[in-house]
Amino acid sequence: KGICVIVVTKESNDDVERIKQRGIDITLKPDLTLCCSIIDKHQVWYGSINMLSYHATDDNALRFCDTEIANNLMEMLWG
């Protein structure tokens, strides 16, 4: 359907395995400290929220709609 989803995460767990079973590409980076979601290479959610798990009461996130910020974060994730 023209949708590309790639997940970059620090470690594998049951949630990650369920995502893999749905055909979504997973890249594991053990040293990852960045928490963000990038949508359509333009919309960025950035903060302390673990996007693949439960949240804590003190988690936070900011939303940016900026292609340059999205590209910079993608470069950090994929090099």
C-alpha positions as CSV (number, residue, x, y, z in Angstrom):
1,K,0.0,0.0,0.0
2,G,3.0,2.3,-0.3
3,I,3.7,2.3,3.4
4,C,7.2,1.7,4.7
5,V,7.7,1.1,8.4
6,I,11.1,0.6,9.9
7,V,11.7,0.2,13.7
8,V,15.1,1.0,15.2
9,T,15.2,-0.2,18.8
10,K,17.8,-0.9,21.5
11,E,16.9,-4.5,22.3
12,S,14.6,-7.3,21.3
13,N,11.6,-8.4,23.5
14,D,8.2,-9.9,23.1
15,D,6.7,-6.7,21.7
16,V,9.5,-6.4,19.1
17,E,9.0,-10.1,18.1
18,R,5.2,-9.5,17.6
19,I,6.1,-6.5,15.4
20,K,8.5,-8.6,13.3
21,Q,5.7,-11.3,12.8
22,R,3.6,-8.6,11.2
23,G,6.3,-8.0,8.5
24,I,7.8,-4.8,9.9
25,D,11.6,-4.4,9.6
26,I,13.4,-4.2,12.9
27,T,16.9,-2.8,13.3
28,L,18.6,-3.5,16.6
29,K,21.1,-0.9,17.9
30,P,22.3,-1.8,21.4
31,D,23.8,1.6,22.1
32,L,20.6,3.5,21.0
33,T,19.6,6.3,23.4
34,L,17.3,8.3,21.0
35,C,13.5,8.0,21.5
36,C,11.6,9.3,18.4
37,S,9.1,8.4,15.7
38,I,9.4,9.8,12.2
39,I,6.3,9.8,10.1
40,D,6.3,10.5,6.3
41,K,9.9,11.8,6.7
42,H,8.4,15.1,8.0
43,Q,6.5,14.6,11.3
44,V,8.7,13.9,14.3
45,W,7.7,12.8,17.8
46,Y,10.8,13.2,20.1
47,G,11.1,12.7,23.8
48,S,11.5,10.1,26.6
49,I,8.5,7.9,25.6
50,N,9.3,4.3,24.7
51,M,7.3,4.1,21.5
52,L,7.1,0.3,21.7
53,S,6.2,-0.2,25.3
54,Y,4.3,1.2,28.3
55,H,4.8,4.8,29.3
56,A,5.7,6.2,32.7
57,T,3.9,9.2,34.3
58,D,6.9,11.4,33.8
59,D,7.4,10.6,30.0
60,N,7.2,13.4,27.6
61,A,7.3,14.0,23.8
62,L,7.4,17.0,21.5
63,R,6.0,17.0,18.0
64,F,7.8,18.8,15.1
65,C,6.7,19.0,11.5
66,D,10.0,19.7,9.8
67,T,11.7,17.7,7.1
68,E,15.2,18.9,8.0
69,I,14.8,17.7,11.6
70,A,13.4,14.4,10.4
71,N,16.3,14.0,8.0
72,N,18.9,14.8,10.7
73,L,17.3,12.2,13.0
74,M,17.2,9.6,10.3
75,E,20.8,10.2,9.5
76,M,21.6,9.7,13.2
77,L,19.6,6.4,13.2
78,W,20.8,4.9,10.0
79,G,24.1,6.7,9.4
